[in-house]
Amino acid sequence: EMLPPTTPLATSEQPEQVFFSVFPPQPTLIIVGAGHAAIPLSSIAKVVGYRVIVVDAREAFATPERIPNADELLVEWPDEALGHLPLNGATAIAVLTHDEKFDVPALKVALNSPAGYIGAIGSRGTRERRDRRLREIGVTDEQIARIHGPIGLPIGAKTPEEIAVAILAEVIACKRAG
């Protein structure tokens, strides 16, 4: 029979045997922007075992009616939310806003964190503009290289549901390659 993991720990008197148990952090997906793709993405991520947090400053979008599968809905500026959420290697961040005033500050916070995956939606033109803005606010090329963009595996996804599958597939691929 398997004995629980223990380790000797030196104390002031005599060595003690200490029991320990390791709990890896729950994989968490933070979706920045509660647009169309956020709805199926939150559902599929839940099925795969992710805790799902959706952040959007627009109250009309970040509602339980629109996104019933989110564990948390935060109506706040994405960079502020990312600033107080616990970000670790088991955190994936999907930036689905098409708006520089949301995604540039959010990406700066994400890139300064140990998040295991950072992806951002956007065409080549959008990415070039965004990358230029990121450099202007002190983000390095090395950090910018961490952004998966266009977000998701290139499977020819067209619908919000297909885009969600492509994003989650890329998140999983990065986690497994880890």
Disulfide bonds with the S-S distance in Angstrom:
none
